[in-house]
Amino acid sequence: MPSNGNGKSSHLGTDSKSSTRWAGITRPYTVQDVERLRGSIHIEHTLARLGAERLWELLQSESYVPALGAMTGNQAVQQVKAGLKAIYVSGWQVAADANDAGQMYPDQSLYPANSVPNLCRRINQSLARADQIHHAEGMNGVHWFAPLIADAEAGFGGNLNAFELMKAMIEAGAACVHFEDQLSSAKKCGHLGGKVLVPTVEAIQKLVAARLAADVMGVPTLIMARTDADSAHLLTSDVDPRDRKFLTGERTPEGFFGIRAGIESAIARAISYAPYSDLIWCETSHPDLEEARQFAAAVHAKFPGKMLAYNCSPSFNWKKKLDDATIARFQTELAAMGYKFQFITLAGFHALNLSMFELARGYKLTGMTAYSRLQEKEFSREYQHGYEAVKHQRFVGTGYFDAVTQVIAGGASSVTALAGSTEAEQFAELKPQVRPKTGPDAACQPILGDCPSIVQLQGQDPGPEESLMPSGD
């Protein structure tokens, strides 16, 4: 691609009419608009660009891309080590325990607007450290920089706020960003009441603002449009004719218009958003394959092949709503309908809280016996599945910085930290084994259940694990 003297490309790759990447995407602005707004030099955003390219490739090549919400950099590292290829960065989780205000909030856009970009940055920095550690040790079998799909909520304001927030997400290395069609000043979690929608035209303008920001920054960031119309009963204005057929004729004390919620309203909005987004997400109130099929069929009738996303939400009581067989096939059936990105938004929140509660409960009852059981489970996961955090000093980079120290000192440093450490003396190296090919894997069970000791495991080939769920208190 030709470049002028200041390093800025003289053509817009995002404007390529022949690229399948941009098939079906509408940009209501020109190449000249983008060039005029770019500034005189091109700043490269490597992680955002590579993440967007990898996510697009995964969405095209995989039946679907599953992801869990991560609250910390370490959670993200564990997800990638366990084999997940993408990471979800949830605004709900940021509100609850990972925001820059240092507060615990409900999901109502109460936290500072830069909190999600900052969590994206922390996650990418943790992934970068894991990559550095493994590369320095000659282990390059893991693609550590999993693409981040990040939550921009309702944009934290108007179109200019959405534009600036999208830029911040890209600077932090996000690969995909989603915007929802709620009123930002009254924003609620999709599974709370009192949600207020903005007119369809306003939601579209925020998607355009996000696309423009990505184009100005020269990154093919994916944009996901989310609609909350399935369960929202209020609308700020009746200015858009597309919204009027859902009006109930009622007005609230705040001046909002009453609207009829439901899948038909969600479908209408999804169809309107489709030309301006790469994926579409309909926030639902329960796990329902038939409703998902209805939504997908309606969108694809107008926009064949448009990629969809589905929130396999912890707000759903899965066993109450579905039987075991339906739960087991739920995601593969969604994938067949075109739901290419499927994610559990609050996985990090629930995993963190349950695991710590179980440890604290056991510690209160049995003291060090409880922690020893947790450690034995860590050893078994290291031996069977390659889990690495049991050696916590090495995991966070002590050996890596020892290598830095030795390079600086010409290999003659006497103050390196890992050699002679307690960890080096007491945590023998265990060779990872192949995963069991049959039998249940209790990797997701609570941490304090019975598990085989590492001594037992070393004396036999890894086989099917017994259930680690405690039988009772």
ZAFI-868279 format. One record per residue: residue in three letters; x, y, z of N, C-alpha, C in turn. Coordinates in steps of 0.02 Angstrom, whole numbers, plus 50000, padded with zeros to 5 digits. Example, Ala and Ser with C-alpha at 12.3 -4.5 7.8 and 13.67 -1.06 7.14 Angstrom:
<marses>
ALA506604971650390506154977550390506604983550390 SER506424988850354506844994750357506455000250394 
</marses>
This chain:
<marses>
MET500424994050000500005000050000500445006250000 PRO500365010849953500785016849950500715020950014 SER501275024350031501275028450091501585035150075 ASN501325040350106501635046850097502205047750147 GLY502515053450149503125054350187503045053850262 ASN502435054450288502355054250361502115047450386 GLY502145042450343501965035750365501225034250361 LYS500825038750336500105037650331499935034650264 SER499555029050263499365026050200498935030750159 SER499055030650094498675035150051498035032150025 HIS497905025750044497275022550025496955019650088 LEU496305018650086495955015750143495815008450128 GLY496145004050166496004996950157495284995350175 THR494994999150220494304997950241493804999750186 ASP494025003050134493565005250081493545000350022 SER493914994750030493964990049974493284986849960 LYS493044987849900492394985149881492424977649867 SER493034975149853493104968149836493224963649896 SER493354966549953493514962650012492894959450042 THR492934952850055492364949450087492274951950159 ARG492814954650187492764957350255492234962750260 TRP492144966550207491684972150211491034971150172 ALA490924964950151490304963550115489704964750160 GLY489234968550135488624969950172488674975450224 ILE489254978750228489344984150277489224990850244 THR488794994850273488645001550247489025006850286 ARG489365011250249489695017050279489385023350248 PRO488995027050286488685033050259489145039050260 TYR489775037950243490275043350238490785041150187 THR491225045750168491685044550113492395043250137 VAL492815040750092493525039950106493835046750123 GLN493605051850089493865058550101493695060950172 ASP493105059150196492925060950265493415057750315 VAL493565051450303494015047950348494715050950345 GLU494965052150285495635055050278495685061850312 ARG495165065750306495165072450335495185072250411 LEU494895067050440494845066550513495425062650544 ARG495845059650503496375055250529496955058850561 GLY497105064750541497715067950564498275066450515 SER498865069250528499395069150478499845062950482 ILE499815059150537500225053050541499785047150560 HIS500015041250542499665035050558499975031950620 ILE499575030850672499795027450732499565020250728 GLU500035015650732499875008550726499605005850792 HIS499035002350789498714999150847498744991650836 THR499324988750851499474981950831499014976750862 LEU498904977050927498494971950959497774972250935 ALA497514978350927496824978950902496764976250831 ARG497254977850789497234975550719497304967950716 LEU497814965150749497904957950747497314954250778 GLY497044957150833496464953950865495854953950820 ALA495734959450785495154959850740495244954950682 GLU495844954550655495964949950600495894942750622 ARG496144941150681496074934250705495354932550722 LEU494994937150753494294935750769493894934650705 TRP494014938750655493654937850591493804930950562 GLU494434929050564494634922450538494294916850577 LEU494274917350643493944912250684493204911850669 LEU492884917550661492164917650646492004914450579 GLN492484914850532492374911950466492544904450465 SER493004902350508493254895450503492964890750556 GLU492724893350612492454889150665491694888850659 SER491404883350685490674883050685490384888550729 TYR490714889850785490564895750826491164896950871 VAL491204903050897491754904950942491464905851012 PRO491654901451059491404902151128491874906551169 ALA491604909951218492014914251260491704914951329 LEU492134916351378491934917751446492134924851465 GLY491734928051507491914934651531492494934251580 ALA493014938351570493594938551615493584945151653 MET493714944651719493734950651761494444953151774 THR494934948751764495624950451778496074947751723 GLY496684950251722497164947751674497314940351685 ASN497364938251749497514931251763496944926651740 GLN496324928851748495774924751722495834923951647 ALA496024929151613496104928751540496654923851521 VAL497214924051558497764919451544497534912251554 GLN497154910951607496904904151618496434901951563 GLN496024906451539495564904651485495944902651422 VAL496454906451405496844904851345497224898351355 LYS497534897451413497894891251427497444885251423 ALA496824886051444496344880551442496084879151372 GLY496224883551325496044882151256495534886651224 LEU495264891551261494794896151230495154900951183 LYS494824902951130495154906951078494944914251077 ALA494474916151119494254923151124494054924551196 ILE494054930951214493904933051282493384938551280 TYR492884937851323492364943051328492524947551387 VAL492464954151376492594959151428491934962651444 SER491644960651499490964962551517490934969051556 GLY490484973451535490364979551574490044978151640 TRP489614972951644489314970951708489854969251757 GLN490334965251736490874963251781491314969151801 VAL491424973651754491804979751769491434983751822 ALA490774984351815490384988051864490434984751933 ALA490414978051933490384974451997491044974752034 ASP491614974151998492234973152036492864974851997 ALA492824978651944493434979951905493424986851873 ASN493134991751909493084998451879493575003351911 ASP493695008751875494195013551897493955018151953 ALA493325017651972493085021352030493225017752095 GLY493425011452090493565007552150492935005752189 GLN492365005652154491725004452187491434997652164 MET490934995152201490534989652179489854992452157 TYR489704991752093489104994852064488664989552031 PRO488014991052025487594987151980487734989251908 ASP487464985551861487594986851791487134992451766 GLN487314998651783486905004451764487335010251740 SER487905008751709488355013851682488565018951734 LEU488685016551795488885021051849489635022051854 TYR490015017851820490745018151827491045022851774 PRO491675025051783491995029351734492025025951665 ALA491935029851613491875027151545492515023951520 ASN493085025551551493715022451528493865015851563 SER493405013351604493545007351644493615001151601 VAL493165000151552493224994151510493844994451466 PRO494005000151433494645000451398495234998851443 ASN495225001151505495784999851550495824992451569 LEU495244989151576495264981951589495524978251527 CYS495324980451468495594977451406496354978151406 ARG496594983951426497314985051427497664980451477 ARG497354979651536497654975251586497654968051563 ILE497124965951531497084959151505497624958051452 ASN497684962651405498194961951353498894962051382 GLN499004965951435499664965951466499814959251500 SER499304956251530499404949651560499534944351506 LEU499174944651452499294939951397499994941051367 ALA500204947351363500874948751338501404945851384 ARG501304946251450501794943351496501814935751488 ALA501234932551483501234925351473501604923451409 ASP501494927351356501834926151293502594926951301 GLN502804932151337503514933351347503834927651386 ILE503494925351439503764919951480503854913651438 HIS503334911851401503364905651363503864906151305 HIS503894911951273504364912851218505084912451244 ALA505214915451302505894915251330506094908151349 GLU505594904051366505734897051385505714892351325 GLY505624895151265505624891051205504974887451192 MET504424889751223503774886551214503324891451176 ASN503184889851114502794894451072502164891151043 GLY501894886451080501324882751054500644885851067 VAL500614891251106499974894451124499934901351091 HIS499364902751059499234909451034498934913451091 TRP499364917151127499144920351188498694926351177 PHE498774929851121498394936051111497704934651083 ALA497294931651126496604930251106496234936851095 PRO495824937251043495454943451031494964945051087 LEU494924951351105494474953751158493844956651127 ILE493274954251151492624956951131492374961051190 ALA492334967651181492244972151238491564975751237 ASP491334977351296490674980251307490714987851312 ALA490404991251263490374998651265489705001051293 GLU489304996351318488644998051345488245002251295 ALA487955007751318487565012051274487965018051251 GLY488625017551257489065022851232489235028251282 PHE488945028051342489085032951394488965040151371 GLY488445041051332488275047751308488035047551236 GLY488155053051200487925053551131488415050751081 ASN488325052751018488735050050964489475051550972 LEU489635057450997490345059151007490655054951063 ASN490255053451115490495049051168490645042051140 ALA490195039651097490295033051066490925033051023 PHE491025038450986491615039150943492255038850985 GLU492275042551039492875042751081492975036251120 LEU492425033151142492485026851177492745021351131 MET492515021351069492765016451021493515017351010 LYS493745023451005494455024750998494845022151058 ALA494575023251117494915020851178494945013151179 MET494415009951156494415002651153494965000151105 ILE495035003451049495545001451000496235002651028 GLU496345008251060496995009651091497165004451143 ALA496665001651176496764996551227496834989551198 GLY496724988851132496824982351099496214978151091 ALA495614980951096495004977051085494934975251011 ALA494674969250999494574966850930493874968050905 CYS493384968050950492684969050934492364972950991 VAL491904977350976491574981451027490824981251013 HIS490434980451065489704980551055489384986551089 PHE488864989051055488464994751078487734992551080 GLU487384994651132486674992851139486234998951127 ASP485584997751117485135003051097484735006051155 GLN485005005751215484685008951272484905016251277 LEU484515020151314484695026951332485265026651382 SER485825029851367486415029051409486315031551480 SER485935036851488485835039651555485365035551599 ALA485015030851568484565026451606484735019151595 LYS485355017851573485555011151553485485006051610 LYS485235000051593485164994551641485454988251610 CYS485654983651654485794976851631485204974251592 GLY485324970451540484784967951498484294963551535 HIS484474961251595484024956951634483734960651694 LEU483764967351692483424971451742482824974851709 GLY482384977551751481814981351725481994988551713 GLY481504992451687481594999651680482035001751622 LYS482124997451573482554999251516482195004051469 VAL482575008951444482315014051399482705013751334 LEU482365012651279482695012451214482735019451183 VAL483255020551143483285026551102482965024851035 PRO482775029850995482505028450929483005024450886 THR482745020550841483165016450798483695020650762 VAL483505026450739483985030750703484565032850747 GLU484425034050811484965036050857485445030150870 ALA485165024250878485595018350888486035017250827 ILE485765018150767486155017450706486725022450704 GLN486585028650724487105033750723487685031950769 LYS487545028650825488095026450868488515021050836 LEU488195016550799488565011450762488995014650708 VAL488725019750675489105023450625489695027050658 ALA489575029950716490115033350752490675028450769 ALA490495022450790490995017450807491385015250745 ARG491035014250689491375012250627491845017850603 LEU491605023950608492025029550587492655029950629 ALA492585028850694493175029050739493675023650718 ALA493435017650703493885012250683494225013950617 ASP493855016850570494145018650506494665024250513 VAL494505029050555494975034550567495625031850596 MET495575026750638496175023850669496485018350626 GLY496165016750571496465011950524496465004850548 VAL495955002850586495924996150614495254992850595 PRO495264986550572494644983250551494244980350610 THR494164984250662493804982050722493094979850704 LEU492884974250734492204971950723491734975750769 ILE491124976950744490614980450782490014975850790 MET489794975150853489214971050868488644975650891 ALA488074974950860487484978850879487054974550925 ARG486904977150983486464973551029485804977251035 THR485254973451034484604976451048484304973551111 ASP484014978051152483664976051212482914976451204 ALA482684976751141481974977851128481534971951149 ASP481834966151158481424960351178481094961251246 SER481414965251290481124966051357481094973351380 ALA481194978051334481154985151352480454987851337 HIS480184991751383479504994251376479465001851368 LEU480025005251363480025012451359480465014851302 LEU480285020651273480635023651216480685031151228 THR481265033951211481345041151225480935045551179 SER480855043551116480525047851066480205043651012 ASP479665046350984479325042850929479515045750861 VAL480105048850857480315052350797480435047650738 ASP480625041350752480785036650697480165032650679 PRO479955032950615479355029250594479415021750606 ARG480025019050606480115011850616479915009550685 ASP479895014250733479725012550802478985013250817 ARG478625016750774477945018850793477455013150798 LYS477555007850759477065002350762477084998550828 PHE477604999950868477664996550933477445000950991 LEU477225007150976476995011651029476335009151059 THR476255010151125475645008151159475165013951170 GLY475395020151158474985025951170475045028751239 GLU475445025651281475535027951350476165032251355 ARG476145036651405476735040751422476875040051496 THR477515040551513477705039851583477795046751614 PRO477855047151681477975053751713478605057151687 GLU479105053151664479715056151637479635058551566 GLY479065056951535478955058851465479135053351415 PHE479335047551438479495042051393478855039251362 PHE478935036351303478385033051268478365025651287 GLY477775023151300477705015951311477745012251245 ILE478105006651244478155002551183478024995251201 ARG477844991551150477714984351158478374980651149 ALA478584977351203479194973351200479054966651166 GLY479594963151149479504956451121479974955151062 ILE479954949051038480414946950986480294950650920 GLU479674952550906479544956150844479884962950844 SER479864966350901480204972750907480964971950900 ALA481224966650931481944965250926482144963650855 ILE481744959950819481894958250750481904964550707 ALA481414968950716481374975050677482004979250686 ARG482234979750748482844983650760483464980050733 ALA483494973650740484074969950715484144970850639 ILE483594970650604483604971550532483834978650514 SER483644983450554483864990350542484614991150556 TYR484874987550606485574988250625486044984250580 ALA485784979150546486214974450510486714977650462 PRO486514982650422487004985450374487594989050408 TYR487524990650471488024994750505488444990750555 SER488344984250558488684980150609488924973650578 ASP489414970650611489684964150590489314958350621 LEU489084959350682488684954250718488094957650751 ILE487574953750763486974956250797486814951850856 TRP486664955150912486514951650975485824954050998 CYS485384949251008484734950751040484764948351112 GLU484734952951158484734951051229484054948051246 THR484064941951274483444938351288483364937351363 SER482764935551384482624934651455482624927451477 HIS482714922751430482724915651447483044911851389 PRO483334905951403483644902051349483104898251310 ASP483004900151248482454897451209482684896351137 LEU482774890051118483024888551051482524890550997 GLU481894889851010481394891650960481374899250948 GLU481424903051002481454910250995482094912350958 ALA482644909050975483274910550940483214908950866 ARG482874903450850482774901550780482334906650743 GLN481814909050777481374914050747481754920450731 PHE482164922650779482564928750770483054927850712 ALA483414922350711483914921150659483594920750591 ALA483034917150586482704916450521482474923150493 ALA482214927450537481964933950515482534938450491 VAL483084938450527483664942550507483964939950442 HIS484034933350438484354930450378483914930750316 ALA483264931450326482824932450268482984938950233 LYS483194943950271483374950450243484124951050230 PHE484524947950272485254948450268485554941450275 PRO485544937550222485814930750225486534930650249 GLY486684926250295487364925450320487584930450372 LYS487154935150391487344939950443487494936150507 MET488074937450536488284933850596487904936350657 LEU487724931550700487344933050760487754931250822 ALA487574934150879487904932750943487364930950994 TYR487554926751043487074924551093487394924651162 ASN487054927851209487274928051278486984922151316 CYS487404917151331487194911451372487244913651445 SER486764917451465486834921651525486784917751591 PRO487194919651641487104917051709486464919451742 SER486134924351712485484926551739484944921351726 PHE485064916651680484584911251668484714905551718 ASN484174902751744484234896651784484194890851735 TRP484774888551713484804883951656484464877251671 LYS484584874451729484284867951744483534868451757 LYS483304874451777482584875451787482224876151720 LYS482574879251672482264880651607482334874951557 LEU482894871251561483044866251510483264859751542 ASP483144854151507483404847751532484134846951511 ASP484454841851539485164840951528485334840051454 ALA484934836251419485074834951348485034841351307 THR484554845651322484484851951285485064856651301 ILE485264856851365485844860951384486464858651346 ALA486554852151341487154849351309487194851151236 ARG486624851451202486634852951130486474860251114 PHE486374864251165486134871051156486584875151110 GLN487234874951122487674879251083487774876751012 THR487794870251002487864867650933487234869250892 GLU486664868950924486044870850887486044878250871 LEU486264882450918486314889550903486794890750845 ALA487354887250846487854888150793487554886550724 ALA487144881450721486824879550657486354884950632 MET486114889150678485664894650659486054900950638 GLY486714901050648487114906850630487344911050688 TYR487274908350750487534911950808488274910250816 LYS488684914350785489394912850777489814914650839 PHE489564919150880489904920850942489434919551000 GLN489634915051045489224913151102489644913851165 PHE489374917151215489784919051272489384918951337 ILE489744917951392489454918251459489724924651490 THR489314929551493489524936351511489874936651579 LEU489574933551629489794934551699490174928451726 ALA490484924651682490834918651704491384920251754 GLY491764925551743492304927351788492044929151857 PHE491494932851860491194934851924490984928751964 HIS490624924151932490364918351969490924913451987 ALA491404912451942491964907951957492374910652015 LEU492514917052014492914920152067492564919652135 ASN491924921252135491564921352199491454914352227 LEU491264909552185491144902852210491794899652235 SER492334900352197492964897152217493224899952282 MET493174906552291493414909552354492954907752412 PHE492304907552400491834905552453491984898452476 GLU492084893952428492224886952446492864886352486 LEU493384890052465494014889752502493914892652572 ALA493584898352577493484901552642493064897252689 ARG492554894052661492134889652702492544883652727 GLY492934880652683493344875052703493884876952752 TYR494174882852741494704885252786494434886552856 LYS493834889352860493514890452925493404883952961 LEU493214878752924493044872352955493644868052971 THR494144868052925494684863152932495384866252928 GLY495434872752924496084875952923496504873952864 MET497144872352876497604871052821497424864852780 THR497024860352808496794854652769496434856852707 ALA496034862152712495654864752655496124867452602 TYR496624871352623497074874052573497504868652542 SER497704863752580498084858152552497684854552499 ARG497034853752510496614850452459496584854652395 LEU496534861152403496544865552344497204864652307 GLN497754864452344498414863852312498484857152277 GLU498224851852307498254845352274497864845352209 LYS497314848952209496924849452146497334853352094 GLU497684858652115498114862152069498654857552040 PHE498964853452083499474848752059499174843952007 SER498574841552022498264836751975498114840151908 ARG497904846451910497764850051848498404851451809 GLU498954852751846499594853751812499804847351777 TYR499744841751812499964835351786499534833151727 GLN498884833951733498424831351683498294836151625 HIS498294842751639498044847451589498504853351575 GLY499094853551607499554858851593499424865351629 TYR499014865251681498894871251722499564873651751 GLU499674880251752500324882851769500354887251832 ALA499794889651856499814894651910499994891751977 VAL500034885151984500254882352048500954884652064 LYS501374885452014502044888352022501974895952012 HIS501724899252064501504906152055502084910952042 GLN502674909552067503244914052054503424914051980 ARG503484908151954503644907551883503074910351840 PHE502454909151862501864911051823501844918551811 VAL502024922551860501984929851852502614932951822 GLY503124928751809503694931351772504344931951808 THR504414928651866505054929151902505634926551860 GLY505534920851828506064918051786506214922451726 TYR505694925551698505794930051641506224936051661 PHE506084938951719506484944751741507174942651766 ASP507244936351788507914933751800508324933751736 ALA507994931851681508334931851616508534938951596 VAL508084943651608508244950751594508854952851635 THR508844951051700509404952751744510064949951719 GLN510054943751697510664940651673510924943851609 VAL510464945751565510684949151503511024955751520 ILE510724959451566511004965951586511684965051618 ALA511754959751659512374958651696512874954351658 GLY512734953051595513184948951556513234941751580 GLY512694939251610512674932351633513014931151700 ALA513214936451735513604935551796513234938051858 SER512564938551855512194941151913512134935851967 SER512194937952030512104933552088511454934952125 VAL511034939252096510424941352132509784939152095 THR509834934152051509224931652020508794928352073 ALA508124928152061507654926652115507394919552116 LEU507314916352058506964909952057507404904252081 ALA508044904152060508504898952084508594899652159 GLY508504894052195508554894252268507924896352303 SER507394897552266506764899552297506404893552327 THR505944894952371505524889552399505164885852344 GLU504924889452295504554886352241504994881452203 ALA505614883452187506064879052150506234872852189 GLU506274873352255506464867752297505894862952310 GLN505264865552315504714861352338504214859352284 PHE504234862652227503744861252175504094857852117 ALA504134851352119504474847652067504114848352000 GLU504494847851946504204848551879503784842351864 LEU503184843451840502734838051820502604838551746 LYS502684833151710502584833351638501844832851622 PRO501584837551583500874837351564500734830951525 GLN500144828251536499924822251501499344823851454 VAL499194819051411498644819951365497984819751403 ARG497514823851383496864823851416496534816951410 PRO496144814951459495764808751453495304809051393 LYS495274803551355494864803551295494144801751310 THR494034798451367493354796551385493224798251458 GLY492594798251476492424799451546492324806851560 PRO492004808151617491854815151635492484818951655 ASP492474825351641493014829751662492724834451714 ALA492964833951774492684837851829493044844451838 ALA493334847151784493734853151790493344859151814 CYS492694859051806492294864851825491964863951894 GLN492114858651928491804857451993492114861952046 PRO491764863252101492044867252155492714864452179 ILE493134868852201493834867152212493954862752272 LEU493494862152318493644858652380493374851552381 GLY493144849052325492914842152323493504837352325 ASP493354830952335493884825952338494224825552270 CYS494874824752270495244823852208495834819352222 PRO496084815752173496664811452184497274815652200 SER497694812952243498314816552260498794815952202 ILE499294820352201499774820252148500194813952151 VAL500284811152213500654804952220500284799252184 GLN499624799052193499224794052159499264794852083 LEU499214801152060499214802351989499864800551956 GLN500434801751990501074800351961501184792851952 GLY500804788851988500894781651983500464778351931 GLN500074782351893499634779451843499514784351788 ASP499284781651732499104786051676498474789851695 PRO498434796251673497824800051688497214796751658 GLY496724795551700496104792551675495524796951691 PRO494924794551680494324798551696494324800651768 GLU494174806951780494164809551848493484808351880 GLU493504806551945492864806051979492584813051992 SER491944813352007491644819752020491974823052080 LEU492114829452073492424833152127491914837252167 MET491284836352152490764839952188490694837152258 PRO490764841152310490664838652378489964835752385 SER489924830252424489284826852432488824830552480 GLY489104834952519488684838852566489124842752613 ASP488824847052653489214851052700489474846652757 
</marses>
